[in-house]
Amino acid sequence: MRTGIEYTTLLLFFVLLVSCTNNKQPSLAEADRQEADTNHFKNVDKVEVYGDSLRIEYEFRGDTIVEHRIDLKGIHDDGFDNTFTAVRTTKNRESSRLECSEAFNLWFGEVSFQFCKEEARSYYDSLARYGNQRDSQNAREVLKNLEGVFTPRDQGIVEINFFLPLMLIQHLRFKAMDSISSKEVARIAIESYETEFSGGKNYYVIDGGGDTMYMFHQNEYMR
């Protein structure tokens, strides 16, 4: 016959077994799922999840978007944690009907940009006088080659001015058109972005219906 001590011991063992079963740690899959469902940053306004590998948390601050791209697998997948944050700010530049005595065209991709020559000359003259050393040097080259730079497309543009149309639309009035379809461009949305390792601009060419016709990318620096 079992003694009272033996019954007490068996009862304690059963209680401990049930307790351990109920308090077991979540499996690795459950832990990953919990992490995927949990915000990693404060003030999150929107979340997008792509499978078990990527979670994007957005913060909206006026015309600025903070985008946290979270590598859910961390270093366990390929040895690298590809998590990073991108800060994006967008401004719109409207295409306008130019009224000037002399205009010129520049092309970037399939888009033709028209500017007033005197406005461009005045802008680069100011940049040459008051800009930083690099900008001043570039501006002087533009001024020196003004007539050579602003030529028909088939004659090309000097290398230093490859991004000249994109630079000018940030500061000057312009009229833009799709050079293939002759469709007028309504506006250019200029998205400036910065991450921990790079920065630059995306230019979205948008028609009157709000559709994106083209997108140009300009990397400005790498760290």
N, C-alpha and C positions, 0 to 999 in steps of 0.2 A: 504494500500500500504506500501511496505517496504521502509524504508528510506535508504539513502546512508550509514549511519552509520551501519545499520543492514547488508547490503550487504558486507561492508568492514569487519565486524566481522566474517561473514560466510566464506569469502574468506581466512581470516587469520587462522580460525579453520581448513579449508580444507588443507591449506599449511602445517600446523603443523602436521596434521594427516598423510599426505603423507610422510613428513620428518621422523616421528617416525617409520612408516612402513618400510621405506627404510633403516633405521639405527638400526633396532632391533638387539639385541645380538644373536650370534649363539646359536643353541640348544645345549644341553649337548652332544648329539650324534655327532653333527658337531664339537664341541670343541674336543672331544675325537679323531675324525678322523684327525683333524688338528694336534693334538699332535703326533699321530701315524706317520704322514708324515713329521715331523720336526726333524732334527738332534738335539740331546741333548748335543753333544760334538763336539769339533773342530777336524779338521784333520781326519774325518771319511772316510775310504776307501771302506767300504762295509757295507750294511745294510740287515738284515733279519727281517721280521715281521711275527709273528705268531698270527693271528687273532687280537682280541682287547685286548690281555693280555700281550704279550711279544714283545719287540723290542730289537734286538741285533745290536749294532754298533761296527765295527771293525776298529782298527788302526793297520797297518802293519809297523813295524820298523825293517827291516832286518830279523833276525831269531826270533824276538820277536813279539807276537801278543797281543794287548790290546783289551780285549773283555768286552764291557759295556752291561750288561744284565739289561734292563729297564722294570720294572713292570708298565705297562701302567695304570693299575687300582689303583695303589698306595694302600692306606689303605681302599679304598672304598669297596673292595671285601671281604677280610677276616680279616681286621684290621691290616694287616702287609704290609709294603712296602718292597718287596723282591728284590729291585734293588741292584746290586752289580757289581764290576769290577774285572775281573780276568786278570792277566798278565801271559802269557805263553811263555816259551822259550824252543825250541827244539834243541837237538843235536843228531847226529847219531853215533852209535858205530858199526863198521863193524865186522862181524864174520870172524875169520881168521884161517888159517891152522897152528896149533901150532907145534913148533919144540922145544921140551924140553926133558930132560932125564926122567922126571917123571911127569905125569899128574894125575889129579883127576877130578871126576865128582860131580856136585851138581845139584839138581833138584828144580825147582820152577814151580808149576802147572804141566803141561805136557811137559815142556821144560827142556832138559838136557844141562847143561853148563859145558864145560871142560876148566880147567885152568892148568897152569904150577905151580907145588907145590912150587918151589923155589921162583917164583915171588910173590905168595901169602904170603909166609913166610916173605920175605923181606918187602913187603908192610905193613904187620901187625906189624912187628918188629919196623919199622919206626913210625907207628901210636902209638904204645905203648910208644915209647920214646918221641915223639914230639907232639902228639895230645892233645886235651883238656882232662879234667879229665874223662868225660864219655867215649869218644872214646878210651882213653888209657886203661880204665878198661875193656871195651869190647874186645879190641885187645889182652890184656893179657889173657883173658878167651879163646879167639880163639887159641892163641899160646899154651896155657896150654893143650888144648884139641884137638890140631891139628890133630892127628891121629884118634881121636874119631869122630871128626866132618866130616872129609873127608872120609866117608864110603859109601858103597852101599845104595841105596835108602831105601830098606826094613828095614834097621837098624835105619833109622830116623836121624834127625839133632837136636841138642840141641836147646831149645827154644830161647836162646839169639841170635842164628844165623839163625832165620827163614828167614830174608831178606838178608842173606849173599850173595846168588848169584847175587841179584840185586845191592848190594853194590859193589861187586867186578867188575862187568862189566863196572862200571863207571871209573875204574882206571886201570884195567889189560886187557891184551889180552885174548880172549876167542874163543871157537868154540861152536856153539849152534846147537841143533837139536831137532826136534819134536820127543819125545820119543815114541809116538804112531804110527806115520806113517813113522818114520825114515827119514823124509824130512829135508834137511838142512835149517837152518835159515840164511838169507843174512845179516840182520842187526837188531839192536834194536834201535828204536827211543825213546829217553828219553825226555819226556815233563815235565819240572818243572813248577809248577803253584803256584801263590800266590793270595789270595783274602784278603779282610778286616778281615776275620775271620778264615782262614785256609790256609794251604800250604802243598804241597806234590809233588809226581811225578807219572806220568803215563808211563808205559813201553809198547811200541807197538812192538810185535814180527812180523817181516816182512819177507816174502819169496822172492825168486829171481824175481818173477813177480811183486813185489810191493804190494802184498795183505797182509793185516793184519791177521795173524794166531791166535794170542792171544793178550790180553791186561791185564796187571797187574797194580793194583793201590796201592800206598803206601802213606798213610796220615802221614805227619811228625809232624804237630802241629795243635792245635785248640786254638783260642783265646776266 
